[in-house]
Amino acid sequence: MYAPDGYEQGSSIAHLDEDTYPFESANALMTPFAEQAETNRLPGPIVCGQLLDMGWPLGTGCEKYFQTLFAVSVQDANGQGGSRTLSWSERSNADIQEYIVDRRYFDGGFEEVKRVDASEVTGSTLTVEDLGLGAFTFRLRWVEGDGTEETSPERVRDTITVGEVGTTITDRDEQERGTVDVSWTVPPGTSSDFVYRVERREGEEGAFRPVGTVPQESDAGDEQTKQYTAERQTPGRYEYRVRAQDESGNAVTSTSRAVEIGFEGDVYALGPYPNPVRETASFDLTARESQSVTVEVYNTIGERVYRDQREVRAQDPSFLSIDASQWASGVYFLRLRGDGSVRQTKKMIVVQ
């Protein structure tokens, strides 16, 4: 304790001795003086022991001084997508005979997934293989030499989703629309309960929407590759991702992957379709630069029968539709005018 010959109010007895526990040593936080630029974030084992003796609950910073095993963490098992490695620290005099790893799948209960004799463990690490897809919580238990079983209070979490999504443009049709192959891998151990919903976002903003579903045909004993083909994709920029969901509604979602279907010129316009039109005329529009586009329709005597203003983002495929159900049969001209580069006139026929 800090106990100088002359009693110092607020320092004597209430602190540890500065000379015994010097600058930035394990117990330096509780000495009476702080050096310039001295940093301490933990109280050290002495004060932790005092708090324990007084009956205070300890946080993880103090628990490590009194537990046999502490500092549990989890990481990818060297690129093995469906496996995870647990690591930890333990007291130098620990007498551990056996290690047990428990796993919780999403919000379910813990279940034992691995039990290993301590003599088979090197470097305080254990790898759990073939976990499959899911959001997991792990805990570590151990059996000491006297038969006592203990559990680390630390819980470590990790999520295993499908392997990196790949996108490849494999074909272009006569209207410049592209075929996009979306592929991904499923890690070993994945249950056949999973289905894979492919989701797409047009441009760089907005929501992802489902475009197709691929089932899991069997339990994935080995890594599997899945694929979905999106046909007739209008030129522009897209992002694809995969959401894997089991029959209970538990789901994990991959990171997204962008793909861009190029086009010539400053604007791509397809439509109107169908042509002739009976009820609704639709067309696709992609502009190289963001701009405001005016959509107008005129009849053969020059009367404007329709006008609308649309905001079009750069490289963002836009779907536009016009209600023509109340128009008389005949020939009409659809005109697109932008504040940038968009200048298009299309002929369409309405048949009622």
C-alpha positions in Angstrom: 0.0 0.0 0.0 1.1 3.6 -0.4 2.1 4.6 3.1 4.6 7.5 3.2 6.0 8.8 6.6 3.8 11.9 6.3 0.1 10.9 5.9 -1.4 12.3 2.7 -5.1 12.9 2.7 -6.8 11.0 -0.2 -3.6 9.1 -1.2 -2.2 7.2 1.8 -3.7 3.8 2.4 -6.2 4.3 -0.4 -3.7 3.5 -3.1 -1.0 1.0 -4.1 2.7 1.9 -3.7 4.1 3.9 -6.7 7.6 2.3 -6.4 6.3 -1.2 -6.1 3.9 -0.9 -9.0 5.6 1.4 -11.5 4.5 3.3 -14.6 2.1 1.2 -16.8 2.6 -2.0 -14.9 -0.5 -4.3 -14.3 -1.5 -2.6 -11.1 -0.4 1.0 -11.9 -4.0 2.3 -12.3 -4.4 2.2 -8.5 -1.2 4.0 -7.6 -1.6 7.6 -6.3 0.2 9.4 -9.3 -0.1 9.2 -13.1 2.9 9.9 -15.3 2.6 12.0 -18.4 0.9 9.9 -21.3 0.3 7.0 -18.9 -2.5 4.8 -20.0 -4.3 2.2 -17.9 -7.6 0.5 -18.8 -7.8 -2.3 -16.3 -7.5 -2.1 -12.5 -5.1 -5.0 -12.2 -5.3 -8.3 -10.3 -4.9 -6.8 -6.8 -7.9 -4.5 -7.0 -9.8 -7.2 -8.8 -9.2 -9.5 -5.9 -10.3 -6.8 -3.4 -13.5 -6.4 -5.3 -14.1 -10.1 -5.4 -13.5 -10.4 -1.6 -16.0 -7.6 -1.1 -18.6 -9.5 -3.1 -18.8 -7.3 -6.2 -19.6 -9.0 -9.5 -16.6 -8.9 -11.9 -16.4 -7.9 -15.5 -14.4 -9.8 -18.1 -11.3 -7.6 -17.4 -11.1 -9.0 -13.8 -12.5 -12.4 -14.4 -9.4 -13.5 -16.3 -7.3 -13.3 -13.2 -9.4 -15.9 -11.4 -10.7 -18.3 -14.1 -8.9 -21.3 -15.4 -9.8 -20.4 -18.9 -10.6 -17.0 -20.4 -10.5 -14.7 -23.5 -12.5 -17.0 -25.8 -12.7 -15.9 -29.4 -13.8 -17.3 -32.8 -12.5 -16.9 -36.4 -12.7 -18.5 -39.8 -10.8 -21.8 -40.0 -8.2 -20.7 -42.5 -10.6 -20.1 -45.4 -12.7 -23.2 -44.7 -16.1 -21.6 -45.3 -18.1 -24.0 -43.1 -15.7 -24.3 -40.2 -14.7 -22.1 -37.3 -11.7 -22.1 -34.9 -12.2 -21.3 -31.2 -9.1 -19.9 -29.3 -8.6 -19.0 -25.7 -6.1 -18.3 -22.9 -5.7 -20.2 -19.7 -3.8 -20.0 -16.4 -0.3 -21.4 -16.6 -1.0 -23.8 -13.8 -4.3 -25.0 -15.2 -5.1 -28.7 -14.8 -7.5 -29.3 -17.7 -8.3 -32.9 -18.8 -11.0 -32.3 -21.4 -12.4 -29.5 -23.6 -16.1 -29.4 -24.8 -17.5 -27.0 -27.5 -21.2 -26.2 -27.4 -23.0 -24.5 -30.3 -26.3 -22.7 -30.5 -28.0 -22.4 -33.9 -29.8 -19.0 -34.3 -32.0 -18.7 -31.1 -32.1 -22.4 -30.2 -30.5 -24.1 -27.2 -26.9 -25.1 -26.8 -25.8 -28.5 -27.9 -22.5 -30.2 -27.7 -20.6 -30.4 -31.0 -17.1 -31.4 -30.0 -15.4 -33.1 -27.0 -11.6 -33.5 -27.1 -9.0 -34.8 -24.6 -6.7 -32.1 -23.4 -3.6 -34.0 -24.6 -4.9 -33.7 -28.2 -5.1 -29.9 -28.1 -2.2 -27.7 -29.1 -1.9 -24.0 -28.8 -5.3 -23.5 -27.0 -7.3 -23.8 -30.2 -10.1 -26.1 -31.4 -11.7 -26.3 -34.9 -15.3 -27.2 -35.4 -15.9 -28.5 -38.9 -18.9 -28.7 -41.3 -21.1 -26.3 -39.4 -23.1 -25.4 -42.5 -25.1 -22.1 -42.9 -26.4 -20.3 -39.9 -25.9 -17.7 -37.1 -24.0 -19.5 -34.3 -23.1 -18.8 -30.7 -20.3 -20.9 -29.2 -19.3 -21.5 -25.6 -16.4 -23.5 -24.2 -16.5 -25.9 -21.3 -13.7 -27.8 -19.6 -13.2 -30.6 -17.1 -10.4 -30.1 -14.6 -8.2 -32.8 -13.0 -10.5 -33.2 -9.9 -13.5 -33.9 -12.2 -15.0 -30.4 -11.8 -16.7 -29.1 -15.0 -16.7 -25.4 -15.7 -18.1 -23.1 -18.4 -16.6 -19.9 -19.7 -19.0 -17.0 -19.2 -17.9 -15.6 -22.5 -20.1 -16.4 -25.5 -18.7 -15.8 -29.0 -20.9 -15.4 -32.1 -20.3 -15.8 -35.8 -22.4 -16.1 -38.9 -21.7 -18.4 -41.8 -23.4 -17.4 -45.1 -23.0 -18.6 -48.7 -19.6 -18.2 -50.4 -18.9 -15.1 -52.4 -21.5 -14.4 -55.0 -20.2 -14.3 -58.6 -21.9 -12.6 -61.6 -21.1 -13.3 -65.2 -22.7 -11.9 -68.4 -23.0 -14.9 -70.6 -25.1 -13.7 -73.6 -26.7 -10.6 -75.2 -29.8 -10.7 -77.3 -30.7 -8.6 -80.4 -32.1 -5.9 -78.1 -28.8 -5.6 -76.1 -30.4 -7.2 -73.1 -28.0 -9.5 -71.1 -28.1 -12.9 -69.5 -26.5 -12.9 -66.1 -25.4 -16.1 -64.4 -25.3 -15.7 -60.6 -23.3 -18.3 -58.7 -22.4 -19.0 -55.1 -21.1 -21.9 -52.9 -22.8 -23.6 -50.0 -20.5 -24.8 -47.2 -20.3 -28.4 -46.0 -22.8 -29.4 -43.3 -25.7 -27.3 -44.7 -29.1 -28.8 -44.1 -31.4 -29.6 -47.0 -34.0 -27.4 -45.3 -32.4 -24.4 -46.9 -33.7 -22.6 -50.0 -31.8 -19.8 -51.7 -33.6 -16.7 -52.8 -31.7 -14.6 -55.3 -32.4 -10.9 -54.8 -31.6 -8.0 -57.1 -31.3 -4.3 -56.8 -31.4 -2.0 -59.8 -28.8 0.8 -59.7 -27.0 1.7 -56.5 -30.0 2.6 -54.4 -33.4 1.2 -53.5 -34.4 -2.1 -52.1 -33.4 -5.6 -53.0 -36.3 -7.6 -54.5 -36.5 -11.4 -55.0 -36.1 -12.6 -58.6 -35.8 -16.3 -58.2 -35.4 -19.3 -55.9 -33.0 -22.2 -55.9 -33.7 -25.2 -53.6 -31.1 -27.2 -51.7 -31.4 -30.7 -53.2 -29.6 -32.6 -50.5 -27.6 -32.2 -47.3 -24.3 -30.6 -48.2 -21.7 -33.2 -47.2 -19.2 -31.4 -49.4 -19.1 -27.8 -50.6 -21.7 -27.3 -53.3 -21.9 -24.7 -56.1 -25.3 -23.2 -56.9 -26.4 -21.1 -59.9 -29.3 -18.9 -61.0 -29.7 -17.5 -64.5 -31.4 -14.1 -65.0 -32.4 -13.6 -68.6 -33.2 -10.5 -70.6 -31.6 -8.0 -68.2 -32.0 -4.4 -69.5 -28.6 -2.6 -69.8 -27.5 -0.8 -66.7 -26.1 -1.5 -63.3 -27.4 -4.3 -60.9 -26.5 -5.8 -57.6 -27.3 -9.4 -56.8 -27.2 -11.2 -53.4 -28.4 -14.5 -52.0 -30.6 -14.9 -49.0 -30.5 -18.5 -47.6 -33.5 -19.5 -45.4 -34.4 -22.7 -43.6 -37.9 -24.1 -43.1 -38.2 -22.4 -39.7 -37.6 -18.9 -41.2 -34.0 -18.5 -40.0 -32.0 -16.7 -42.6 -28.5 -15.4 -43.5 -27.8 -13.1 -46.4 -24.6 -12.8 -48.5 -22.8 -9.7 -49.4 -23.9 -8.2 -52.8 -22.1 -8.4 -56.1 -22.4 -5.7 -58.8 -22.7 -6.3 -62.5 -23.0 -3.8 -65.3 -24.6 -4.5 -68.7 -23.1 -1.9 -71.1 -24.8 -0.1 -73.9 -23.9 2.2 -76.8 -24.5 6.0 -76.7 -25.9 8.1 -73.9 -29.2 6.4 -73.5 -30.8 3.0 -73.9 -34.6 2.8 -74.6 -36.6 -0.3 -75.3 -40.3 -0.2 -76.1 -43.0 0.6 -76.0 -44.2 -3.0 -75.6 -46.4 -4.7 -76.4 -46.9 -2.9 -79.7 -49.8 -2.7 -80.7 -51.0 -1.6 -77.3 -54.4 -2.4 -75.8 -54.2 -1.3 -72.2 -50.7 -0.5 -70.9 -47.6 0.6 -72.9 -44.3 -0.2 -71.1 -40.8 0.7 -71.9 -37.3 0.4 -70.3 -34.9 3.3 -70.1 -31.3 3.6 -68.9 -29.4 6.9 -69.0 -25.6 7.2 -68.7 -26.0 10.4 -66.6 -28.7 11.2 -63.9 -31.4 13.6 -65.2 -35.0 14.5 -65.2 -36.9 13.0 -68.1 -40.2 14.3 -69.6 -42.4 11.6 -71.1 -45.0 12.8 -73.6 -47.4 11.1 -76.0 -48.9 12.8 -79.1 -51.6 11.7 -81.6 -51.3 12.1 -85.4 -52.7 15.6 -85.4 -50.2 16.8 -82.8 -52.4 16.8 -79.7 -50.6 15.9 -76.5 -52.6 13.1 -74.7 -50.1 12.3 -72.0 -47.3 14.0 -70.0 -45.2 12.9 -67.0 -41.9 13.8 -65.4 -39.5 11.1 -64.2 -36.2 11.3 -62.3 -33.7 8.8 -63.8 -30.5 8.0 -62.0 -27.2 7.2 -63.8 -26.9 3.6 -64.9 -30.2 2.7 -63.1 -32.5 0.7 -65.3 -36.0 2.3 -65.1 -39.3 0.7 -66.0 -42.0 3.1 -67.2 -45.6 2.3 -68.0 -48.4 4.4 -69.5 -52.2 3.7 -69.2 -53.6 3.7 -72.8 -56.8 2.0 -72.1 -58.9 5.1 -72.6 -57.3 6.2 -75.9 -58.8 5.8 -79.3 -57.3 3.3 -81.7 -54.7 4.8 -83.9 -51.0 5.8 -84.2 -49.3 7.7 -81.4 -45.8 9.1 -80.9 -44.0 8.8 -77.6 -41.3 11.3 -76.9 -38.6 11.3 -74.2 -36.9 14.6 -73.4 -34.2 14.9 -70.8 -32.3 17.8 -69.3 -29.2 16.0 -70.3 -28.7 13.7 -73.2 -32.0 11.9 -73.4 -33.8 12.5 -76.8 -36.0 9.7 -78.1 -39.1 9.4 -80.2 -41.0 6.1 -80.5 -44.0 5.2 -82.6 -46.7 3.1 -81.1 -50.1 1.8 -82.3 -53.1 1.6 -80.0 -55.8 -1.0 -80.8 -59.1 -1.0 -78.8 
